[in-house]
């Protein structure tokens, strides 16, 4: 075994960093367990109390994190209980929409002039934009469950937050008031990592509510090991006020280019009866092959991918049933491999020109029992997040007959997701497997992702995550790489690579408090990351482990990826060149 990959016993500083982090996380976990087992402790509530937010900054937001779905009183009843459901079944006689500005009314105090300036610079969401997002209309029957689903859908837009959805009885019918508050939607998004003398990252500027119409326009610049690129994208979720969505993306760079078009109607609600649409993708690129942390070769790649689909669905007995049928045309051309260094190339990647042409008929069936939970302070800070802890099963199958001019083969796939909520926290796991089928499986890919979250100490959140992926009988365009910004923060962007990978993360997140009257929220974390890869390119590499700490900032009224992340990490396992230097990284989202 070469010295560059030989496991080395951590030195004193590295042992201290790992030990301190693990002791801290262990102590917090023990405290959480003690709190859960204390007399009278109710366990992890389904909807924990939201962090205190000054009413001067976020007026009319209820004290509990759940959206108010009920009558106009503010008795503090938990969402989905009480008078809201007592009105179920009554016909809706009218809907009143109240899209509020970012600060409405203007909070008093020394910063009032800044709040007023932000409101004047911001174009408020238009009423017809909000109307196009409604799941119910005049003449429909009121349902508190549909009201809660409406709240989740509005939160997912990321340019406003729902304040209340309130039905008021009017004779033998109800009149529903929908109140929302805008977010500051012109925002930068960024990621940066520096290691081994190389700097990689990305910056984007996005307007998520263009002129108040709910359209998104984004421009991004990216620098990664493949090269530099720039992209422009546009997304319209409701073309002409309909349920039709339109997505356009164009990207150009030294490594190639890409274009994307999608026009179609998605399953826009749990009970949406149908979906249909078309999409087309074209991409040229120069993928890089790595071996033991270094680039050894590359090749040219071109992919043309077109799809036309139609599907139907239903929502009965708390189960969503969806069936989608599609025609999928794919043309993938892999050029010959080009060595870029004198280092040996794993033989699994060596080859000449290879072309795959598929004209495939596909069908997908999904059975899903949703079970949503509302939480505060998991991936974001001070805002409501929705987590589905229900059960989902998806089966895929397809066939590409050779008589249609392409390669003759089949396709099979399956995916399962399951969540759980206990007194010790909540979590979910997702697993999938899919493969092309000729005489034997080809491009067989298995994947699993799991998370566990514990919240019982007020402003503290302990998050554990695991990610695994494995590919068998793969073509040369499949190589998994981990390092840097994607969850191994003390190492180079291409720290380890292969065709099988495990990555484990643990992070203890704390929210400190609010600054400038609640305009900003601050927090801190301690973390440990670990990853290892096997197969072509890994070169017998060990587990790479790091530990560190970081700061978190957020502005609740902005859509700045919700959380600005600044992390400092130390490698516990030395890098391939034997170094243990700290690495600084920052970004506009959580590391995992």
Secondary structure by P-SEA (a helix, b strand, c coil): cccccccccccaaaaaaaaaaaaaaaaaaaaaaaaaaccccccccccccccccccccccccccccccccccccccccccccccccccccccccbbbbbbcccccccccccaaaaaaaaaaacccccaaaaaaaccccccbbbbaaaaaaaaaaaaaccccccccbbbbbcccbbbbbbbbbbcccccccbbbbbcccccccbbbbbbcccccccbbbbccccccccccccbbbbbbcccccccbbbbbbbbbcccccbbbbbbcccccccccccccbbbbbbbbbbbbbbcccccccbbbbbbbbbbbbcccccccccbbbbbbbbbbbbbbbbccccccccccccccccccbbbbbbbccbbbbbbbbbbbbbbcccccccbbbbbbcbbbbbbbbbbbbcccccccbbbbbbbbbbbbbccccccccccbbbbbbcccccbbbbbbbbbbbbbccccbbbbbbbbbbbbccccccbbbbbccccccccccccccccccbbbbbbbbbbbcccccccccccccccccccccccccccccccbbbbbbcbbbbbccccccccbbbbbbbbbccccccccbbbbbbbcccccc
